[in-house]
């Protein structure tokens, strides 16, 4: 069963929470981080993307950058911009997007659960990206940014959350610059905290990484590393746990994750369309944006026109948890055999665009000449994600996109 425990969170005072909180480090580049932190002296980006406080030519993975992060983290605490709670607690973090709100339990996940497979994954990670965050966690001795987990919904946990959010005033409550609402409650009653911990231990057999596979791996591996440095550890030390927000699966919705391609592998647009006819029913839709209507239906934008592509029966396997995915069909029927893109994780000829940016972004990229063709996919379902994770399989790269992104800085977990 899953271990999820309360902890003594390091948090900002209410008055500066909106300015201190920021998007995760990996959804922006240095220039974007600099722009986001402008006018926000206390922004956590000065810690998570500390290169913004150094000369523009500074290598983002240099020792200088990590040292600046540690310096700023200490400064934030001395200034009272981050203050630690006196007692271990759970927290409730809710996000509102387009009138819909999802409620998560902020608590510490277990390094053991990650190592033993109780925390289930659906994506591969890249060692270089793991190493960067491992260094950041190691030098600051803290989990700065939570990871995004989901779990099979439990009515008793839902009831506790509903009672708290309907009767207590949130500690933080603001709308970020992207229009998404963020609401945060501190669970102060020790009996309630213990009840939440027990409910996870008794009723949640496993949890799932929804978003943040690299941050999850980095946090767990640093915990494992600290154990090896202290063979006498007893399992209760804070480094045995890491920061996660746990959302019930019935509140989450996965957004489409689309593809744009830089060239047509030597084909003319009409030649590509003809080649695709062997595996797809193709309908021209004209200049108006076309969005996929169901599983196995794709939209393609090329040469100023939108097309509907529906995979023909027999070209996919609905009984295969990976083969049924539209990202798999696109790869095996188009990207690999026709466009000769063999490694989605490393190819420089493909780019991935989250559906939150809209299909107009695909059109823009192609019309500009930067890209030659774009494909929009029907989103993966939560059921598909869980089935794949349960079966021990791995999704193709860039299969899922979750919104809203968790704001970093509302609470931090110290490893000692």
Secondary structure, DSSP 8 states (H G I E B T S, - for coil): ---EE-B--EE--GGGHHHH-B--GGGS-HHHHHHHHTT-TT-THHHHTGGGGS-TT--TTSHHHHHHHHHHHHHHHHTTSSEE-SS-B-EEEEEEETTEEEEEEEEEEEHHHHHHTSEE--S---HHHHHHHHHHHHHHTEE-S-EEEEE---HHHHHHHHHHHHHS--SEEEE-TTS-EEEEEE---HHHHHHHHHHHHHH---EEEEE-HHHHHHHHHHHHHHHHH-TT--S-SGGGEEEEEEEEGGG--EE-EEEEES--TT--HHHHHHHHTTTEEEEEEETS-----STTEEEEEETTEEEEEEE-TTSS-TTSTTTTSHHHHHIIIIITTTT----TTT-SSEEEEEGGG-HHHHHHHHHTTS-SEEEE-----HHHHHHHHHTT----SS--EESS---BTS-BEE--
